[in-house]
Amino acid sequence: MTNTRSRSFRFTQHATRILCSVFFSTLLASCFSRTPTPPQFPTFILVTKDPNSSPTPTAFQPSTQNETPLPTFTPAPTQTNTPEPTLTFTPLPIPPTVVPPVNTAAPPATSTRTNYILYATLDFNAHTLSVDETIRYYNNTGTTLSDVVLSVQPNRYGNCFTLNSFLQDNAALASHDINNQQLTAYLSRPIPPGDAATFTLSFTLSLPAKASDGLFGYDFNQVNLVDWYPFIVPYNGGWVLHDPMPFGEHLVYDSSDIEVNIKTGAEVVIAASAPSEANGEWTRYRLYGARTFALSASNEFLMSESAVGTVVIRSYYFSGYEGAGEAILHAAVQSVALFDVKFAEYPYQSLAVVQADIHDGQEYDGLVFLSTDFYGQYGGGGGKSNLITIGVHEIAHQWWFGLVGNDQAVEPWLDEAMAVYSERIFYEFTYPRYGDWWWQFRVDYFGPSGYVDTQIYNGGTFRAYTNAVYLNGAYFIEGLRTRMGDDNFYRFLKDYASRYSRGRTTAYDFFAVVRQNTDADISDLINTYFQGDY
């Protein structure tokens, strides 16, 4: 790629379809017949040039020589002067099974989710962003809050984040301080349980050049905004904001309702976590019941689109990668239609799949990034490619991360192992002849071992961590499915997604729902794959 590409757009409409077995096609038909609801408003990677060749020695990032084990330690969440939160989990009562409205255009009238409204002006060429942010926070913690902690990931980059103002209920805070990724607001008015407060912030970002293995920032033809605005972190006896690590994901999110208004140059195309709509001089995006809002901007994007029912699916890619861009669009349609039936209704109104110069794939609500290497490696011919396997993995995170949240630092297997196994389900129903290939290519080759419930902090090397959490996690879920039987297993997946929709789950919750859906003894599986007693 060069920076002299001409700007062009390509919009192609596809008939919504999925290539599953004849047996399964009747079930999938329901995905294409939803009645639109009128709007009402108040890292998983395997770099292999030839999909039929042997995988590279590392599954999730380019190999490094003489990999040095990272120090092992147990994290304590960063917090303010509140009691130290505990990282041990106590089984909670299982909530009743309900099927909430998922893919809706507006939040429930009784929602007490945190609400974010942002007005952002992006200067694409200067790589700057000016933002006014309003946060409506509902205190669901059960305790009176005298401080509030926000994650500010851009402040981890030198001279990137500048806070211009910070108010509570239109009045000055008692004080605030910012240290690395943490912004602490000391409240002028404490927030009692069940009460709410409104915070307003004004800040600017001077975007950094994107690291070769990172996402946030700019390169010569693309700006990526991920974890780019301050958000209030969860409270669990204290504010939960874990330390970052060189691998794995350290952030934990509450489900929230987000409105983003963007203003930028007319030549810039934006791929975002939600559909766009006009709002005067702004372009508005609304995303409900989500963990975070991500977007990517480029003056060189090409775009193709399709749909599954009312869910619009768009593929954003660059010139020279048209075939791969169309292929991942088709795979996205297939996977959304399949997982919509097998797990739960797709959680959002749209899905964007975005090409980026990164080493792997990365998920966000309603948007996933995939490595340019995957697009370049794609040679056509069905699903035997990194582009499809990893693309499906990241799309599965729309359920296992977006809809059903978890602590990604302490219990990463709850979303990562589930996303890996979702790939297996995809190939089972979409490319059934590729099942053995998938197991060998994605899992068996690496001879995975290690405890599935490994944290990002005690996984040792990245290779050992991913072998344990991702790949041994896939072995465990396969064993669990065999023990439960298919009917019980798929009933469990739906039950689990329904009970913890828009919430966060723990290993105790996972196994409690398993046991409610089978009488099989799974204690030996737990003893084999887990260090914890569940």
N, C-alpha and C positions, 0 to 999 in steps of 0.2 A: 504494500500500500504506500502511496505517496500523498503529500498534502496538496496535490494539484488536481484531485478528483473533482469533476463537475458535480454540482448538486442536481440530483434528480430524484424523482419519486415514482414508485411503481406500486399501484394498488391492484391486487388481484383478489377476486372473490372466488371462494371455493364452496362447493356444496358440502355441507356438514356431513361427515361420514366417519365410520370407524371400522377397521378391518379386524373384527374379532371372529371367533368361531360361530358357526350357524346356531349352535345351541345357545350362545350368549346374546345373539343379536336382538332377541325379543326384549330382554331386560334393558338393553341399551337404548331401545326406542324411546323410553321415557325421558332420556336426557335431551331429546330433540323436540319435546312437545310442551315445554313449560309455557305458561301464560305470563307474558311480561307484566311486572308490577309497576304501575305508574309511579314515577318519582314523587316523593313527598319530602319536603325539606323543612325542618324547624329552623461440605467441600470435598466434593467427592470427585476424584479425577484419576483417569488412567490414560496416560499419553502413549498411544501406540499408532504408528504411521499406517500399518496395515491391520485392519480388524481381524484378519485371520492369522496373524503372526502372534508370537508370544508377547505377553505384556512386558512393560519395562519393570525394573526391579522395585519401583515405588508406585503406589497406586494413586496418590493424591496430589503429587507435585513433582516437578522435575527432580531427578535424583541428585543428591549431593554426595560428594566423596567424604569418607571419614566422618560420618555423622556422629556428633557428640551428644550423649544423653543430656537432657535438660535436668536441672535440679528438681527433686521431688519435694513438694511441700503441700500442706493443706491450707486453702485460702480462708481468710475471714473477709466478709464483705466490707468494703469501705463504708463508713457511716459517720454520723454526727454524734453529738453527745446524748445518744439514746442507748438503752441497754443493748449489749452486743447480740446480734442475731445468731441463732443456732443453725447449723447446717445439717442437723439430724432431723429426720422426718418422722412424724407420728401419724399413724394411719388415721384418716379422717372418715367420718360417715360417708358412705356412698350416696350421692344425690340421686333422686328419682330419675328414671329414664324419661327424657323429654326430647321432642324433636323441634328445636327452635327454628324460627325463620332465619335462614342463613343468607341467601343471596338477595338482600333487600336493598332498596335505594335510599332508605332513611333509617336512622336509629330508632329503636323502640321509644315510645313517648315517656316511659318510666326509666330510661337508661340512666345509670349513675356512673357510666364509664367516663374517664378523663377525656375532655374534649380539647382538641388543638385546632386553632385557626391561624394560618400563616399567610402573609402577603410578602412575596419575595421578588425582587428585581434582579435578574441575572444579566450581567454583562459578559456575554460568551467570550468575546475576544480579550477582554481585560482579566477574565477569570475571577470576577468578584461577584458577591451576592450580598444584597442589603435586605434585611428581613425584619418585619414587625410580627410578633407572635403573641397570641392570647391563649392562655391555658385556663380552662375551667376544671378545677380539681375537686372531686367529691371524697370526703374522708370516710372510707369504708374500712378503716383499720381497727375500729373498736376502741381507740385511745385518742386522747387529746394530743394534737401535734403542735409543738412549739417551733419546729423547723421542718423544712422540706428539702430533699436532696434531688438534684437533677443530674442526669448524665449529659456531658458536653464533650462528645468525642472529637469535634474539630479542634478543641484546645490541646489535644495531644500533638498537634502539628505546630511547629514553631511559627509564631506571628500570623496564625490563620484566623483565630477567633477574637473578636473585639466586642465586648458587652457595653452597649451605650446607655441603657437604662433598664431598671428592673423594679417593678412596683407590685404591691399586693393590694387588691381592691382599690386601685387608683390612688393609693397612698404609699409613702415611702416605707420600705422594709425597716425593721430594727437594724439590720445589717445583713451583709452577705459576703461570702468569700468564695474564691475559685482556686482550685488546686488540681492541676493536671485535668483529669476527666470529670472531676466532681465540682458542681456548683451548689453551695449550701445557702439556702435562704432562711435567715433567722426572723421569725414572723413577728410583726408588730401586733397582730391579733391572732392568738392561737386558734386552731380549728378544732372544735369539739367533734366527737363522733357523730356521723350523720349530717354534718354541716358541710359547706363548700366555700371555696375561695377562688378568686380570679387573679391570675398573675399575668402581667404584661411585660414583654421584653422587647427590646430593640437591639439588634446585633448585626455585625457585618462579618463576612468571610472573605479573606484573601486566599483563594484556593491554592493548594500546593500542587506541584507537578506530581502526577500519579506515580507511585512506585511500581516497579515492574511486576511485583507480586501483590499489588494492592488494587483497590477499587476507587477509593475516595480521591477526588481531585480531577485534574485535567491532563490530557495528552494533546497531540497536535490537532485532532479532529473530534474530540469527545470530552464532555464534562459529566462526571458521575457524582451524584449527591446521594450518599448513603449514611445513615445515622448522622445527619447534618444539622439537626436542630436540637436544642435542649429539650429533654423529656423527663418527667418525674418517674423515678425508678420505683419498683414495687417495695412494699413495706411488709416485713415478716418478723415482727419483734424488733426491727431496726431496718434501716434503709439498705437494700440489697444492691450493691454496685461492686462487682468482683474486679480483681486486677486482671488486666489483659495478659495474654500469653502469645508467643510467636505462632502458635497454631490453635485451632479451636475457636469457639465463640464465647465471649465472656459476659455478654449483656443478657439481662433478663427483662422482659417487657410485660406490662399489663396490657390487656386489650383496651383499645381506645378508639374514639371517633376523630377523624382527621380531615380537615379541609385545607387545601393548599391552593393559593392563588399565585400564578406566575406571570411575570411580564418580562419579555426578552425580545431579541431581534426577530424580524419576520422570516429571516432565512434559516432559523434554528428550528429543528424538529425535536419534539420532546417525547420520549417514551416514559410513561409514568405508571404508578401502581393503580391508577383508577382512570375511568373515561374522562375526557375533557368536555367542558361546556363553556360557553361565553359568559363573562361576567364584566360587562363594560370593557374597559381597556385591559382587563386581566383575563387569563384563562384559568378556569377553576376546575379542581379535582376534588372529589369527595370519596372518602374511604371509611367504611364503618366496621367496627369490631376488628381492628387490625393492630398488629404489634408496632409497625413502623411504616413510614412512607418513603419510597425511594424513587429516583428518576435519573434518566440519562438524557443528555442533550447533545445534538450533533448537527452540523450543517451538511452532512454527507450521508445521512441515513437513507436507505431504501426500506420500504415497508410492504409486507403482504399481510392479508388478514383473512380470517375465517370466523366461525362461530360454533359453539355448542349450545343449542337452544338460544337463550338470551345473553349468554356469556360471549363477549367479543374477545377473540384471541388474535394478537398481532405479533409478527416477527419483524424485528428491526436488525438490519445487517448492512454491510458495505458492498460497494461495487466489486465484482469479481467473486462474490460468494453467494450468488443468487440461488444456485442449486441447493446448497446447504441451508440457506434461509428458508426456502420452500419446504425442505425436508423436515426441519425442526418444527415448522408450523404444523405440518401434517401430524407429526408425533405428538405435539401439544394437544391437538384436537382429539387424537386417540386416547391419550392418557387422561385428559380432563373428563371425557365421556365415560371412561372405564371407572376411574376413581370416584366419580360422582355417584355411581351405582354401588360400588363396593365399600366405600367409606362413608361419605356424607355428601350432601349437595355442595358443589363448589362454593367456597366462602365469599367470593367477591364478584363484582360486576364485569371484570375484565382480567386478562392476563397478557403481559408483555414479556416476550423472550428477546433478550438484547445481546448482540455480539459486543465483546469488549476485549481489550488486550490485557488479559489476566491469565493466570496459570491454570485456572480450574473453573468451577462453577460456584455461584453464590445465590442464595434465595433471599427474597424479601416478599412481603405481602403483595400479591398481584403482579410481581415482576421478578424475573430471574435473569442473571447474567451468565453467559457461557463464553469460554475462551475462544479467541480467534483461531488458535491451533486446531480446535475441534472442527471449525468450519473448513479450514484448509485441508484437514485430513479426510474429510468426508468424500467418499467416492461413489456414492449412490448405492443402490442395491439393497434396500431394506434396512433392518435395524442393527446390523453388525457394525457399529461405529461408536466411538466415544461421544460424538455429538448426540446420538439418540439415548444411549444409556445414561449419561450424566444429565442430559436435558430432562429425562423422565425423573431422575432422582431429585433434581431441584424443583420440578413441578410438584412432586409428591409432598414437598415441604409446605405447600399451600395448606395441606391438612395437618401434617406432623411438624409443626412450628407455628403456622399462622392460625389455624382453627384451634388446635389443641397445643397449648404452649407448655413450656417446661423450663427448668433452670439449665441452660445450655452449657454452663461451666461445670456444675456439680453432677448433673445427670444427662450428659449429652446423648447417651444411647436412646433416650426416649424419642428423640426426633431423628437422629442419624441412622440408627439400626432400622427404624421403621421406614425411613426413606429408601434405604438400600433394599429392604425386602419388597417395597412397593415396585421396584424395578423388576424383581422376580415375578410379581403378579402381572405386571405389564406384558412381559414376554410370554408368560403362560397363556394369556388370552389373545394377544395380538400377533405374536410370532412363536407359536407353540413348538415349532421345529428347532428353535434357537435356545431352548431351555438349557441343554447341556453346555452349549457354547457360553451362555451367560455365566453359569456357575464357574466354569473353568477360567474365563476371561476376567471376571470381576472379583472372584472370591478364592476359589481353590488354589490358584497358582501361588498365592502368597502364604499358604499354610498358616492361616491366622490362629493366634492363641491369645490368651490374656483374658482378664475379667471384663465382661461386658459393661459393668457399672464403674469403669475407670473414669476419673475426672480429667479435665484438661490439665490439671496441675500435677498429677502423679502418673501420667502416662509414659514417662521416660522420653524416648525419641518419638518423632512424629510417625515413623513407620510402626512402632510398637503400639502407639495410641490408636491409630486407625485400624490396625489389625484386630485389636481388642474390641473397640467400640462399634465400628462399622461392620467389619467382616465376620468376626465371631458373633456379633449381634445378629447377622443374617442367619448363621448356623442355628443360633438359639431360637429365633422365630420360626425357622423351618421345623425344628424339633417340637416347638410348642404347637404348631399347626398339625403336625402328624399325631401328636398325643391327643389333641382336642377333637380332631376330625374336621373336615372342611366346613360342614354346616355350623358347628359351634364356633369355629375360628372366625368365619366371616360375620356371624352374629355378634361376636365379641368386638370386632373392629367397628361395626356400626354403633354398638352400645357405648363403647369407649369414646368415639368421636361425638356422640350425642350428649353424653353426661358431662364432658369437659369442654364442650364447645365454648369458645371465647374465654376459657379459663386457663389455669395451669395445673399440670398433673405431676405426680411423683411416681416413683417405682411402686410404692405401696398402693397407690390408686390403680396403677396398671394391673398389678396382680390381683387386687380385690375384684376388679371387673372380670379378669380372666376366670377367677374361681366362681363368679356368679354365672358363668356361661359354660362351665364344664364340671363334671364330677371326677374327671381324671386326676390322678395324683401327679403333680408336676414338681414335687420336692427334689427329685434327683436332678432334673433339668436346672433348677435354681442353684443347687449345690455345685453343679458342674460349671456353670457359666458365670456365677455371681459370687462376689465376696461378701455382700450384705445378706442379712437374714430377712427374707421377705415372705 
